[in-house]
Amino acid sequence: MNKTEFIKELSKQTGYDEEKCTLINNVIENHFIFGKRNKDKIIQDLQVNSNLSEDNAENVYDIAIKIITSEIKNKLKHPFKNQD
């Protein structure tokens, strides 16, 4: 999954427009997404940079984790599928 596909999927699952999802993606790319301390920092940055409430920022974080982990699992199950 490339950056554009991730932003579109994030937009689809959150209901935010692609512009806001681009801002969210930028915050996520600036941090290692897995880890407790990083989760707190990402949520804080999402609140500041994307004007999200704490609950919405946590929800967006959870959705992003779900998208990324499902993509990782898919690549592990089908390592040669969709190699563009």
Secondary structure, DSSP 4 states (H G I P E B T S, - for coil): --HHHHHHHHHHHH---HHHHHHHHHHHHTS-SSSHHHHHHHHHHHHHHH---HHHHHHHHHHHHHHHHHHHHHHHH-TTTT--
